[in-house]
Every structure is written in C-alpha cells, then in structure tokens.
Amino acid sequence: MLALGFVFYTESQKKGFWPVFYKYVPGLLMCYLIPAVFNSFGLISADVSKTYYVASRYLLPASLVLLTISIDLKAVFNLGWKALVMFFTGTIGIVIGGPIAILLISTFSPETVGGVGHDAVWRGLATLAGSWIGGGANQAAMLEIYEFNQELYGGMVLVDIVVANIWMAVLLLGIGKRNKIDNWLKADNSAIDKLQEKVQNFSEKITRNPTLTDLIVILMFAFTAVGIAHFSADKISTFLSNNFEAVSNPKSALSSFGSQFFWLISIATLIGILLSFTKAKNYEGAGASKIGSVFIYVLVATIGMKMDLGKIFENPGLILIGLVWMSIHAGLLILVAKLIRAPYFFMAVGSQANVGGAASAPVVAAAFHPSLATVGALLAVFGYVVGTYGALLCAELMRIASAG
C-alpha cells in the first residue's frame, strides 16, 4: 500500500518532475516494479506474507464481480472477432515459439537445450508451455505427462516467473504508448471506445456520493459472491475429480477442469454478469468499479512482490530460451495485429490471457479501462480450456526439435 500510495500521489501531481516521469513510465508499471525492488532487497517476502495468495484467491474474484456488475454484455460481444483472433495468435506464438527457440539456441549452445531421459530440457519446457497457454493446472498436467526431473523443475519455475514478469512489464509499458501503437497498427478502436463510452455515460447518470451503507452493500455483493464462488468451485472440482477419470488423471488434457482456481474465476465472473441484469448495477454510481480497481492494484503489487530481480542472472541459458520464445510470441502478435488492424488492447490482453492467465489478464485489461476487465477474465478462462491441448502440441514439436 505504501508503494501504491506513493505512485498514485506522485502521478496526481501536475507540476515538476513527476508529470515528465509518468509521461514515459506508466504508473501501473511502477505499482508492479516498486514491490519487486522491495522483494529483491529482502525488505518484504511474498512467501512469508502470502499476500499474492490472498489477493489472487479473494481480491481478484471480488474485483471481477465489481468490475462486471455494470457491464453491458452485448457491447462486450460487439468487440468482435479480432479479440479471439489475437488470443489464438498468442496461443500459436507459444506453440511454435518453444521449438523455434530450441533450434536457434542449439546452433551455438547445444548443451543448454540438451539432456536425456527425464532430465531432457524439452520436458521441462513443456511445463512452461502449459503455464503460458493456460495456467498452473495445465503446468502441473505437463509435469505429470512428461515426467520431468522434479529436482530440476525449480529452474523452469524460475524461467516462468522471470520471463512472464518481464513480458508483463513490457505490455504495461506499451499501455502508456497505446495511442502511438494504435496509429502505427492503423487500428480500429471504435468498438472499444463505444463500450467505454456506454459505461461512462451510465456511470455519470447514476453517480452519487456514496454513503457508508452503499460501501457496505458493495462489499457485501463482492465478498458474498467470492464465498459462493469458493464454495461452488470446491464442490464442482471435487465432484468432477471423483467421478471422471479424465479430470482426476493429471496426465489428461481435461485435468484443468479439476482446478479450483479455474472454477473460482469462472463463477465469480458469471455472478458479476448475472448481477449486471439486476438493480445491483446501480451501485456503479456509488463507486463499485473504483473499489474493484483498488483490489486489482493490490493484486498488481503482490504479483510484483513475487519477482526477484537478482534471479534474472541465475540461469542465463534457460532464461535466454524463455526470452527468445517470448519474442517469437510477441513478433507473431505484432504481425497479425498489423495485418488485421487490431488495437493494442486486443494484442496485450490476448497475450496476457495466454501467458499470465486469469490472475493478470484482467489486470492488463482494466489498465485500459475498468469496464474491460471482464474481457480479460473471459479470455483467460478460455486459455485454461485450450491450455493442455496447446501445450501437448508444443511439447511434441519441442521433442522433435531437440532430437534434430
């Protein structure tokens, strides 16, 4: 909160050094980097405080409810086909990026991508593919399927955290330059602008000075929904795991349906959408989305807390593979965005729905506008569904590339 307070206060200054600084460095990126610096110097610890767990399991679903409560679902669907095209482009970028990275790095450092049996590097990289297309459940499935040596698995987790966080920082940096990027892409932003305008107009019409009762009722909606989502996610994942072998078997492509987090995010988003058809949506006027945005920013800071900047240099060979891999993913996204004139919003959220999953796709989407968080959540849930299939294809291509 100290980091967030510092960023928001300095960003609100109209004169002096800070307006110039934030012209080039987005405030959201600073909300992420300052906790990362604190963590890197050992001043705070994500592991000891468990703040990320609390933020991702409780504040994230609460924010999704509050950011979705006034959503116009029809307007979200009117965003059209480009959102899905960019999401699948991101998936394809991960699928082909792994084997291409192995082929490139094997030309000058074959030992970096070598290994035999359960120590084979491609088996470990398969877990990265699971994480970067879907999420934690898909990553665990890949570890089970390809039986990578668990003693070496920590190195892969490190690459996952370092490369994914560097890429998220790049995307956040781009948000500050989105108008320039959209001009270069010759992007059509009309559907996004229309959605933002609708939410803005609705919000202005019902805006009121919130009373204590308003704030308590808003938090009641948010955390009652979180409670229902946790309870239901637990019941559904347990039922599916107990009754369907395809879900309970970690090696199955359907194992992500046994993930509580998958159901938690899905149900919280669904409750928010259902509330948007009731009078609850009028609480947007009392600041529902502002409270949801506070939760999102706390989540951003806790994601930053997981980053140890010193570890970037611990395993340079593996991190180089990850960086080359992510560059291919990024290059393909830029190429397709340019071809179909997709806005930077679709590119950033399509990428983060793959690489970051449900914990960070809504963060990136909400950075454009709070009303867009739902788009990030829906695409990320979609990522869980296709994650294992995409990762299996990527792993088999990496096996072939390694053999070559």
N, C-alpha and C positions, 0 to 999 in steps of 0.2 A: 504493500500500500504506500510505503514511502516512495518507492520508485514511480508508481503510478501518479501519486500526488505531485511529485516533482515534475514529471513530464507534462501533465495536464496544466499545471500552474504556469510553467515556462512557455508552453505552447499558446497560452492565452494572452501572453504579453504582446503589445502592439509596437513597442519601440525597442531599439538597442540590438543586442547580439542575437537574441532568440528568434525573431521573425526570419532573419537571414539563415540561421542554422536549420530551422524547420522547413525552409523552402527547398532544401536539398535532402534532408533526412526526415522521413515520416515519423510522426510521434509514435505510431503503433510499433514501429521497428525499435524505438528506444524503450518502449514498455517491455519488450522482449529481451533486448540486449543488456539493460542495466542489471536485472536479476541474474543473467548469465555471467556477468562480470563478478557480481557478489558471490555466486556459487563457485566460480573458478578460483577466487582468492580464499575460499573456505570460510567466508563470513556467514553463509547460510547453507543449509543442506536440504535438498529436495527429498532425500531418502529418510532423514530423521523426522522432518516436519510433516511428511505425507501430504503436503498441500496439493500436489498435482492430482493425487487420487481423489481428494475431497472435491476439487474444482471440476474434474472431468466426470465424476460419478454423481455429483449433486448440483453444482452450479451450472454446468453445461446443459443438462436436461431442463433445469429451471429456466435458463436463458432462452432455450429453444421454444418453450411454451410462451414466454412473454414476448419474444420477437415474432412469433407466429400468430398471436392472439388477434391481431388486427389485419392479418394478411388477406389479400384478395387472390384466392386460389386460381380463379380464371386468368387473372393478369400474370400469375407465375407461369401457367401453362402457355400463355401467349408469348413467353420469351422464345419459344420455338425450338426448332431442330438444332440450331447451332450449339446450344448448351450440351446436348447429347453427343454431337459430333466431336466437340472439344474434349469431352470426358473420355470417349473411346480412343481418341487420338493419344491422350495421355496414357491410356492403358497399353496401346500398341507401342508407344515410345518406351515403356518399361520392358515389354516383352522382347522387343528386338534390341534394346539398349544393352542388356546383360551380355548376350552372346557377342555383339559387336565389340563391347569393351574388353571381353576376354581375348578376342582375336587381335585387337590393337595392342594390348599390353603384352601379349605373348611374343610379339615381334622383338621387344627389347628386354623383357623381364619374364621369361617363361616360368621361373620358379614362383613368382607372385600368384600365378593362376594355376599352379600345378597341384601336386598332392595325389595320393592314391587311396583307394578304398573309402572308408568313412571319413578320412582326412581331406578328401578331394575338395578343393576350394569351390568348385561349381556347386557342390551340395550345400555348402554354407550360403552361397549367393542365392540359392533357391529360396532360402528363408527371407532374404531381402526382397525378392520378387513378391512373395506373399504379403509382406508388410507394405510394400509400395504400391500394390494394386488394391489390396483390401485393407487389412489391419492386423491387430495382434492375433486374432483367432486363425487367420489364414497363414500367418507366420508360423504359429505353433503347428499347424497342419503340415506345412512344408518340412519342418524339423522332424516330424514323425515319419512322413512319407520317405524322405531321402536319408534319414538316419545319420545326419552329420555328427561328427565327434563333438559331444557336448562340452568337452574341456576347451575346445577351440571356439565354441559358439559365442563367447563373450566378445571376441574380436568382431564378429558380424553385427552384434547388437551395437557396438561402438560405431561402426560404419553407418548403420541405420540412423542412429541418433545424430551423429556429426553431419552427414551429408544431407539428411532430410531437414535438419535445422538450418544449415547454410542456405539450402534452396528456399526454405520458407522466408528467410531474411531477404533473399533476392526478390521474391514475389512481393513482400511488404514494401521494399524499396521502390518497386515498379508502380505500386499504388499511388505514390506521390507524383509520379510522372505519367499517370494514366491518360491524360488528355493528349500529350505528345505521342504516346504509343498508339492510341486510337487513331490519331491523324495519320500516322505512318502506315497503320494497317488499313486505312480508309474504311474504318469500321462503322457499322450502322448501330447506333446506340438507342434508337427510338423506342424499342420495346422496354428496355431497362429504364429509360427516362420516364416512360408512361407509368410504369409500376411505381417508381419513386414518387412521381407527381400525385398519383392516386392516394398513396399512403400519406403523403404530406398534406394534401387537401383535407382528407378525412381527419387527420390528427389536429389540424388547425381549427376545424369545425367544432370539435368536441373538447378542445384544450380547456382545462380548468386548473385552478390552484389546488393541488392535492391536499386532502385532509389526512389526519392520522388514520382514520377509518379506510380511506382509499388505499393507502400504502399497505395496511394490514391485509385488506381484501386481495390486493395484487399479489402479495407474498403467499396468501392462502391458495390462490389459483396455482401459483408456480410450484409450491412445495407439496401440495396435495397431489398434483399431477406427478411430481417426482416420486412420491410414495407409491402411487398406483403403478407407475412405470417400473419401479424396482420390484414390487410385489409380483406384477404380471410377468416381468422378464424372468424372474426366478422360477415361477411356475411353468412358463412356456418352455424355457431352455431345459429344465429338469424333465418335463413330460416328453419332449422330443428326444432327449438323450436316452431316456429309459425305454422308450417304445420304438425307436427307429435306429437300426444299426448304422445306417448311412450317416446319421447325425452324431451318434456316440463314438464312431470309429474316427480317431484323429487323422487317419490317412485318407478319409473320404473327402471328396470335393464339396460335400454338403455339410461338413463339420462346423462351418461358421454359423449355421443355424442353431447350434448349441451354445453360441456365445451370448452371455447375459448382456454384454455391452451393446451388441447388435440390436437386441430387442429393447433395451433401455432407451436408446436413441430413437428407434423406430416408433415406440409407443409414446414417448414424450412429444415427438413431432406431431403424431396423429392427434393427441389430446389437444395440442395447440391449434391444429387445423379445425377440430370439432368445435372448440370454444369460439373460433372466429365466426361461426354461424349463429352465435348467441349474443345476448346483450353484454356479455363479458368483454366483447371487443371495444366497448365504450370506455373501458379502463385505460385504453391507449391515451386518452385525453388527460389522464391523471399521471401519466409517465411510465406505463408498463414497459415500453421498449427501452426507456432510459435505464430502468433497473436491470433489465435483461442485458443491456450493453455493459453495465458495471460488472456483472458476472462474467461476461465474455472477456473483458480486460483483465480481470483477476486470473482467468484461465490462461490468457496470453503470458502473464508474468510467471505463472507456475510452469508453463512449457519452457520458458527461458531459464528457469531455475534448474531444469534437468541438463542444461548444456554446460559442459566443462570445456572452455576454450583451449585449455592446455592439452587436452587429449587429441586435438586435431593432428598433432605430430607423433602420436604414439605408434601408429601402424600405417606409415605413409603409403606402402604398396597397396593395401586393401582400400584405403581411403581414396587413392588415385583411381582405382577401379570404379568406386562409387561415384566419384566426380565425373569421370568420362561417361558413365552410364546415365547420370542425371543430365549431362549436357546433351546427349542424344535425345532424351525425353523432351528437353526444352527446345532443341532445334526443330524437332518434328512438330511440336505445338506451334512454334512461331511460323513455320512454313504453311501449315494448314490454316492457321488464323489469317495469314496474309492472303491465301488463296480464296477463302470463303468470306473474307472481310468480317471476321468475328471480333467482337470487342475484347479488350484486355481482361474484362471481368470474367468472360467465359473461359479464357485461357488460364487465368490464375486459379479460378475455382475448379475447373476441370482437372487441372494438375493436382491441386491440393486434395480433392476428393479421392484421388488415387494415392498420392504419396503420404499425405497427412492423415487421411481418414476422417472419421466423424468428430474427432477431438479438435481438429484445426481447420477443416473446410468451412464450417460456419463462421469461424473467426475471420478468415480471409474474406468471405462473402460479406459479413457485417461491416468490415472495414470500408467497403464501397458505400453501403447504406444499410442500417439495421433491418430494413424490410427485406433484404436479400439473403439473410441468414438461412432461411428455410431452403433456398435453392442449394446452398452448400450441404445442408443436412441430408436432403433427399438424394443428391448425387453420391454422397459418401456412403449412405445405406446401400445404394446400388453397387458401389465398389465392393462392399462385403460379399454381395451375392456372386459377382463375377471374379472375385479375387483369387480363389483357389484354382479355378479353371485357367485363368490367365497365367498364374504362377507356374502351373504344371507345364504349360506350353513353353514358357520362358526357360524353365529348368531343363527340359529335354533339348532345347536349342543350345543351351549352355554346355550340356553334356557332349553334344556333337562338336561344338566349337573347341572344347577342351581336348577332345580326342584328336581333333585336327591339328 
